[in-house]
Amino acid sequence: MYVRGLLGPGDRKSVEPLVARVAPADYEQVHHFVCTSRWDPAPLERVLAGKAEALVGGPDAVLIIDDTALLKQGRRSVGVARQYAGAAGKTTNCQTLVSLTLARDEVPVGVALRLFLPAEWTDDPARCRAVGVPDECLAYRTKLEIALAEVDRLRAAGVTWGCVLADAGYGVSASFRQALSARGLTWAVGIPRIQKVYPADVTSAMPAPPPRGRPYRHPVPSAPSTPAEQVLAGARWRRLTWRVGTKGPLSARFAAVRVVVADGPPNGSQHLPGEAAWLVGEWRDTGERTYYLTNHPPRAPLRALAAAIKARWSCEQAHQQLKEEL
């Protein structure tokens, strides 16, 4: 009944007006189901994972990790805090959710949606318990930790994909990229233009011991690290079309350079060389340039890199449809 009410007509989807439309005599039961009853969602989520895998899963699918915000007020609305909301384009009172979307051939299927609890909530267990947050959810978890836990859950449920995609909010984290690599996953993530990288042929070696003082503790790279923006400034850019939109072909200029990311152990003011990756730039017709890292194989063509990066738009479509329809 509750799902029927969510899917049916009517602007207000809170319990009382919803029940008045679909089950006027069952208000108490529906209210109890939504607000009080405890039930394990895991079996239902496993069914959802199986359906998503059958519909769009496989090596040609992508798994998109992103945030979405619900504008909301009130101290007793779980997780509400002043946070950045993309829909509003500013920091405002909202709930933030970590979403995972499985997509193939421009068809998105939402497979995970987890509420993020800011520290101001998890630091106040009494406030959490007053609004029904389970005790096992009281420990603070970053969005990155939530996302990785959901990736593991989906893999355990048998969901398959070819590449994990995320924006710079996730891609800026070296530990997040390294966690995906440690799981044997291919990934393509946004990064800030100041992300430091080394040349692909960089090596590291211990310098000769100093004549006096303590010996060096870390190796020294054979070349300095450079911001991503600077590396791609003189690259060869090619115009590529990744799909046809409602207003015609969508295209931009792209460039890619093989690099080693400066995300190894810290060494003074810089990080040592870490994982080899592709540094990809997108130069839009508006003049805006955006930057990405991906651990696609060394021989991957530029068209494949661009297609993977631009597949992330499917989650925005899914978020919009969910908010409009539900």
N, C-alpha and C positions, 0 to 999 in steps of 0.2 A: 504493500500500500504506500509506503513511504517513497519508494523509487517511482511508483506511478505518479505520485504527487509532484515529485521533482521534475519528471519528464512532461507532465501535463501543462495545460494553460494556466495563466495567472502569474502576476508579477511577484507577489510575496510568497516566499518559500519557507518561512518559519512554520513551526508545527501547527499552530492553531488555524491560520487561514488555509494551509495545505490540507489538513484533515477535513476542514469544512467542505472542501471540494470533492474529496475522494471517498471519505468514510465518516460522515458526520456523527455516527453513533459510536465510533471507536476512538475518540480523542484520547481517553485515558491510556488505552493500550499502546497507541502509537507514541504518545508522549513518553511513556515508560521505556519503550523500545529505544527511542532516540536519546533520551537524557539519562537513563538510569541503568538499563540492563548491560551486563558484561557478556560479550561473546568474542570468541577467538576468530579474527579475520583470516588467519593463515590458510585454512582450507579453501576459502573463497578466492584468496589471492593466488593459490596454486592453480585453480581452475582458470583464472584470468591469464596467468602466465602461459598455460597450455594453449588457450584460445589465441593469444597474441602470437605465439610461436607458429601455430598452424597458419595464421593469416599472413604475417609479414616477416617471420623469422628466417634465418639462414645466413650464409656467408655474404650475401649482397645487402643485408640489413645494416642499419646503424643504430646505436644506442645513444640517445642524446640526454646529457645531464644538464639541468638548468634550474633556475629559481623562478618562482612566480609568486606574486603578492596579491593578497586580498585586503582591500582597504576596509578597516574596521576600527571601532572605538571601544572603550570600556575596559576597566580593570579586571572584569570577570570573564572576558573573552580570551580563551587560552592562547598564549603566545603573542598577544598584541603588544607591540612596543614601537618606538620610533625607529624605523628601519627604511632603507631605500626601497621604493616601490617603482618598478619600471613603468607601470601603467600611469602613474602620476608624474614620473620624471623627477622625483625629489624624495627627500627623507620625510616620512610622515607616519602616522599611526597605522599599522597594518599587521597582518599575519604573513609570514614568509614560509613557503613550502618548497622543499626540494623535490623536483620532478624528474622521472626517468621515462623517456618516450622511445619506443621501438618503432622504427620506420623503414619502409622499403618502397621504392617507386612512388615517392611522394605521399604515401598513405601512412599517417601516424596513428599509433595505438598507445595510449597511456598505460604504463605497467607499474608505476610506483608514484606515490604522492605522500610525502612525509612532512609533518609539521616541524618546523625548526623552533626550538625553545631558546630564546636569548638568555644570556647569563643572569639578567635581572629577574628572570623567572626561576631558573634552576638554583639561584642563590637564596631563594625564598620558598623552602619546601612547604610551609604552611599555606602560602598563597596557591601553590600548585595543587595541594591536596584538597583545598576548599572547592576547586572547580573540577575535580575528578581526574587529575593527571595521575596515572598509575605509578607506584613506587619505583618500578623498574625503569621509568622514563625520567627520573629526577636528576640523573647525572648529566652534566652538560656535554653535548656533542656538537662539534663544528659541522657546518654544512658538508664539508669534504668527507668527514667521517660518516655522516649519514649516507652520502652518495655511495661511498665504497661498500658500506654494509648492504645497500640495496643491490649493487652490482653482484655481490656474492650471493645474495638470496636468489636473484634471477638465474644466475648460472646453476645454482643447486636445483632450481626448478626445471632446468632443461632448456632455457631460452638461449638462442644462439644469435650471433651478429658478427659482422666483419670488422667494425670500427667503433670506438667510443668517441663521441664528440662533446665538447664543452666550451663555454666562452672563457674570457680572460679572468673572470672571477674565480674560476677553478684552475685554469691553465697557468696562472701566475705562481701556483704552489709547486715547488720542486717535489715535495713529498707526495703530492697527489699524482703527478706524472710518473714518479718512480714506483708508486704502488700499483698503477695500471700496468706498467712494464713488468713488474714482479709477478703479476698474474698472467703474463703471456699475452696481453691484449694489445691490439693495434689502436692507437689513439691519435686524434688531431684536436688541438686546443688553441684557443686564443691566448695571446701574450701581450704585455705592454711593449711599446716601441723601445723602451730602455732595457729590455731583457738582454743580458750579456751572453755572447756566444764566442767560441773559438773557431779558427779554421779547421776544416775536416782533417787535416794532416797534423794537428797539434800533437806533441808528445810531452811527457813530463819526466824530469830527471832530477835527482838530488844534486844541488850545487856543491862545488868543492868546499870543504870545511873552512871556516874563517880562520885567519891566523891567531886570533884571540877570541875569547868568549865562548859561549855555548854553541854547539853545532846546530845546523838547521834541522828542523823537525819535519818539514814538508817538502815535497818535490816542487820544482819551479817549471811552469809551462814554457814551451819553446816559443810561444807567441802570446801577445797580450789579448785579453778578451775585449770585445767591441760590442756596442749596442746594436740590436737587430736593425734599427732604422738606418744606421750608418752602413751596415753590411750590404743591405739591399739598395742603397742609394744609387750605386753604379751598376746594378744588375740589368740583365736583358729582360724586359717585360713583354709579355705576349697577351694579346686579347683572346679571351676564351668565352664561349657561351655555355652556361651550365644547365639551363632549362628555358622553356618557353612559358612566360607568364601571361596574365590576362591582357597585358598591353604589348605583348610581343616578346622576342628573345631577350633574356637577361644576360648581360655580359659585362666584363670588366677586364682589366689587365692584371696579369699575375706574373710573379717571378719566384724562383725557388733556388736555394743554395744549400748544399750539404754542409752541415756544421757539427760541432760538438758543443753541447749546452754547458754553460758555466754554472752547473748546479752540483758539482762535487763538494767535497769537504771544504770548509772555509780555510783560507790561508791569508791572514792579515786582512787587507781591505777588499779581497776578491775571493771568488770560489774557484776551486780547481776544476779541470775538465771532468765532465760527467758522461752523459749518454749521447751517442751519435744520433742525429735527427735531421730532418729537413726544416729549414727556415723558409716559410712561405709568406709572400707579401701580396696583398690585394690592393689595387689602385683603382678606386671607383671613379666614375665620370664626374662626380661632385668634387673631386680633388682629394677626398679623404683616403688615407692609407691605413690599412689594418694588418696585423702581423699574427702569424700562427707558427706553432711547432707541431710536427707529426713524426712518429717513428715508423712511417711507411718504409718499405725496403729501399735500399740505395738506388735500384734501377726503376723505381716507380716513375711513370711519366707525369709531367706537369698537369695534364688534363685530369688524371686520376686524383692527384692531390687537391686540385681545385674543386672537383666534384664532391669529394668527401667533406671538405670544409663547408661548402655551400649547402650541404644536406641538412645542416642544423636548423634551417628555417622551419622545418616541419614541426618542431616542438612549439614554436610561436603560433603556428596555425592551430595546433591541438589545444593550447592554452586558451586562445581566443574562442574556439568553438565550445570548449567546456564552459567557459564563463558566460557565453551567450545562450547556450542551450540549457544549461543546468542552473 
